[in-house]
Amino acid sequence: MKAEVFDEVSARMEEEELIRKDPRLKGKSRNEMGLSDFNGTVIKSVLAGLEITISRAH
């Protein structure tokens, strides 16, 4: 099982990569770019074909 930490820096890099591919996306929201909203640091993993996201709960 491989897990990735998805934090604010990762989210920004994901946006910048899409903008490099399509400059018309600059200034648009993550949702308008086709990305999921960033709601804080999470750990993402795939286990037996299921995507698992672990986040901090209050």
C-alpha beads as a LAMMPS data file, in Angstrom:
LAMMPS data file: protein, C-alpha beads

58 atoms
57 bonds

1 atom types
1 bond types

-500.0 500.0 xlo xhi
-500.0 500.0 ylo yhi
-500.0 500.0 zlo zhi

Masses

1 110.0

Atoms # bond

1 1 1 0.000 0.000 0.000
2 1 1 1.342 3.398 -0.958
3 1 1 0.063 6.542 0.731
4 1 1 0.555 10.201 -0.186
5 1 1 0.203 13.288 1.957
6 1 1 -1.789 15.952 0.116
7 1 1 -1.189 19.364 1.683
8 1 1 -1.481 23.027 0.665
9 1 1 1.780 22.898 -1.314
10 1 1 0.618 19.790 -3.197
11 1 1 -2.702 21.471 -3.992
12 1 1 -0.948 24.582 -5.321
13 1 1 1.408 22.457 -7.450
14 1 1 -1.567 20.555 -8.869
15 1 1 -3.210 23.863 -9.879
16 1 1 0.005 25.248 -11.400
17 1 1 0.501 22.099 -13.474
18 1 1 -2.987 22.441 -14.972
19 1 1 -2.437 26.156 -15.666
20 1 1 0.836 25.345 -17.482
21 1 1 -1.067 22.885 -19.674
22 1 1 -3.977 25.300 -20.277
23 1 1 -3.284 28.991 -19.473
24 1 1 -7.015 29.806 -19.844
25 1 1 -7.534 28.205 -16.407
26 1 1 -5.580 30.974 -14.648
27 1 1 -7.763 32.800 -12.129
28 1 1 -10.378 30.048 -11.974
29 1 1 -11.339 28.134 -8.849
30 1 1 -10.208 24.555 -8.229
31 1 1 -13.754 23.430 -8.909
32 1 1 -13.845 25.254 -12.256
33 1 1 -10.527 23.565 -13.141
34 1 1 -12.106 20.157 -12.520
35 1 1 -10.229 19.588 -9.253
36 1 1 -11.727 18.722 -5.890
37 1 1 -11.858 21.478 -3.277
38 1 1 -8.901 21.653 -0.877
39 1 1 -10.149 21.469 2.708
40 1 1 -6.901 20.830 4.553
41 1 1 -4.126 18.272 4.705
42 1 1 -5.190 14.678 4.017
43 1 1 -3.532 11.310 3.470
44 1 1 -4.621 9.589 0.258
45 1 1 -4.167 5.909 -0.504
46 1 1 -5.619 3.193 -2.710
47 1 1 -6.337 -0.148 -1.076
48 1 1 -7.798 -3.043 -3.082
49 1 1 -8.977 -0.580 -5.752
50 1 1 -10.722 1.731 -3.283
51 1 1 -9.518 5.301 -2.850
52 1 1 -9.163 6.072 0.854
53 1 1 -8.797 9.602 2.211
54 1 1 -7.859 10.178 5.840
55 1 1 -8.350 13.667 7.230
56 1 1 -8.155 15.264 10.628
57 1 1 -11.569 15.318 12.299
58 1 1 -12.479 17.784 15.024

Bonds

1 1 1 2
2 1 2 3
3 1 3 4
4 1 4 5
5 1 5 6
6 1 6 7
7 1 7 8
8 1 8 9
9 1 9 10
10 1 10 11
11 1 11 12
12 1 12 13
13 1 13 14
14 1 14 15
15 1 15 16
16 1 16 17
17 1 17 18
18 1 18 19
19 1 19 20
20 1 20 21
21 1 21 22
22 1 22 23
23 1 23 24
24 1 24 25
25 1 25 26
26 1 26 27
27 1 27 28
28 1 28 29
29 1 29 30
30 1 30 31
31 1 31 32
32 1 32 33
33 1 33 34
34 1 34 35
35 1 35 36
36 1 36 37
37 1 37 38
38 1 38 39
39 1 39 40
40 1 40 41
41 1 41 42
42 1 42 43
43 1 43 44
44 1 44 45
45 1 45 46
46 1 46 47
47 1 47 48
48 1 48 49
49 1 49 50
50 1 50 51
51 1 51 52
52 1 52 53
53 1 53 54
54 1 54 55
55 1 55 56
56 1 56 57
57 1 57 58
